[in-house]
Amino acid sequence: MDRRRFVKGSAALAGLSASVPNAIAQTDRRKELLVVANEFGPNSLDVHTVGANRPSYGVSWICYDRLMTFGRKTLPNGQVTYDYAKLEPELAESWTIAPDNSHVTFRLRKNAKFHDGTPVTAKDVKWSFDRAVSVGGFPTFQMAAGSLEKPEQFVVVDDHTFRVNFLRPDKMTMMDMAVPVPSIFNAELVKKNATKEDPWGLQYTKNNVAGGGAYKLESWRPGQEIVFVRNDDWKSGPMPKIRRVIQRDVPNAGTRRALLVKGDIDMTYEMPPKDFAEMAKEPTLKVVSTPIENAIWYIGMNVKNKPFSDVRVRQAIALAVPYDKMNEVAVYGRAIKMYGGSNDPKTTAWPQPHGWNTDLAKAKALLKDAGYPDGFETTLSFDLGSATTNEPMAVLLQESLAQLGIKAQIAKVPGANWRAALLKKDMPIIINRFGGWLNYPEYFFFWCYHGQNAVFNTMSYQNPKLDKMVENARFPENKFVYDSEVRAMIRLVNEEVPRVPLFQPLMDVAMRKDINGYMYWFHLQPDYRNLSKA
């Protein structure tokens, strides 16, 4: 070999050798980066703020810790989901329930820190629980669902010991401390940014993270993108494999699908059911589908005002719904039908199909009997953030109601404003979806039908008879009483139909085949802490 060829060959080998570590480093970086695209992102960084949307739950879940988290279980189809019957340590390394069931004592991790390096103490936990039961609205109702109602219940024993005194025997108390609402805040940081008008610092936490969870907030451009970076000092669970998460707002479903197929993003959800059915056939993708527990898509009618204050009108609407067409056109069969059953339930299963079916002749007769032989005018509203499913449902319902003389004008409410619109409780008819975080019928009814008129009782339905049933089911004397009360609850709302259940939805998530560790959660947001890339 002459000298010139030797030098050229040596240089080539040197270049190749230098490129190998670079290639490995780039591969490692790609494995640690997750890019997600969705229709819209969070409108707040704190679930305690008024009108916080579902993506906000996901922020709280990964940027804050709770005392406990739920375990996991594997379904018959091999899919992994949370297990609400199993509680595991998160910020609390252990806990003890008193022999007389009067209280529970938590022992906190002594090495836990907030993102700014401040140690987490029991004072932060108490302040966070006090805040949740005091700010009102959704967080306070959620805490009350587990009999967590008064600041006096929450006691600092020492820096790393925290006690919760039970108000009453309630099977939901412990698990209610593992949902997003009782997240633990850096109390001193939030108090520094509170004002006289805003003593709990809600405006600050709406736009800033004050937690100590597995991920820190790197940047947030509302309506465009939110970026998380791993908290390498996190002590409350296994260190996540994904170092950085970029979550982008891409409103157009077709664009998101194209980005996923091309490999420019790793994951998307909240897509039209038709897209998920087709993406499941793509060789480079996988689609995971899970029935959403304790959840229904429904048509809700505001019972405060005429004409929907008349049960005959509500029953007429239930008979006018084109159920099968909605199943075919809006959800493409990718949901569980909640019609075609019986209005007299034989089991305590919830949700379960009701007995209403499409029958326009009966609907017309009921409207005539109620004094509306020629129909009436109204407004039908839906969340534009879920337009891919809600809009075809709305159009089909509008067409069917027109055959009864009911002129329904469709109102499309932007996704970022939907929760605030629900809070006003002034929309005559809505198409909406609700799922209870805790998988019990009485929990769903507590939120959606109870006379306390919580935010998710979107129909403003109030019936003292039902309230008593719900309370009896929440704190039953025995199983016979529980079963009787739950069946009676379901029977009553089937007859009075303040809302018409349509379907039990599926949680569909599409991702690249190299994404592993996906796990279904009740809050319907992916837990990036569990994910990895092959």
Sequence and secondary structure as in RCSB ss.txt:
>XXXX:A:sequence
MDRRRFVKGSAALAGLSASVPNAIAQTDRRKELLVVANEFGPNSLDVHTVGANRPSYGVSWICYDRLMTFGRKTL
PNGQVTYDYAKLEPELAESWTIAPDNSHVTFRLRKNAKFHDGTPVTAKDVKWSFDRAVSVGGFPTFQMAAGSLEK
PEQFVVVDDHTFRVNFLRPDKMTMMDMAVPVPSIFNAELVKKNATKEDPWGLQYTKNNVAGGGAYKLESWRPGQE
IVFVRNDDWKSGPMPKIRRVIQRDVPNAGTRRALLVKGDIDMTYEMPPKDFAEMAKEPTLKVVSTPIENAIWYIG
MNVKNKPFSDVRVRQAIALAVPYDKMNEVAVYGRAIKMYGGSNDPKTTAWPQPHGWNTDLAKAKALLKDAGYPDG
FETTLSFDLGSATTNEPMAVLLQESLAQLGIKAQIAKVPGANWRAALLKKDMPIIINRFGGWLNYPEYFFFWCYH
GQNAVFNTMSYQNPKLDKMVENARFPENKFVYDSEVRAMIRLVNEEVPRVPLFQPLMDVAMRKDINGYMYWFHLQ
PDYRNLSKA
>XXXX:A:secstr
  HHHHHHHHHHHHHHHHHHHHHHHHHHHHHTEEEEEES   S S TTSTT  HHHHHHHHHHS  SEEEEEEE 
TTS EEEEEEEEEESSEEEEEE TTSSEEEEEE TT B TTS B  HHHHHHHHHHHHHS HHHHHHHHTTT   
GGGEEEEETTEEEEE SS  TTHHHHTTSSTT    HHHHHHT  SS TT HHHHHHS    SSEEEEEEETTTE
EEEEE TT  SSS  S  EEEEEE   HHHHHHHHHHTS SEEES  HHHHHHHTT TTEEEEEEE TTEEEEEE
E TTSTTTTSHHHHHHHHHH  HHHHHHHTSTT EEE  SS SS SS  SS   S    HHHHHHHHHHTT TT 
 EEEEEEEGGGHHHHHHHHHHHHHHHHTTT EEEEEEE HHHHHHHHHHT  SEEEEEEE SS  HHHHHHHHTS
TT  TT TT    HHHHHHHHHHHS SSHHHHHHHHHHHHHHHHHH SEEEEEEEEEEEEEETTEE   B TT S
  GGG EE 
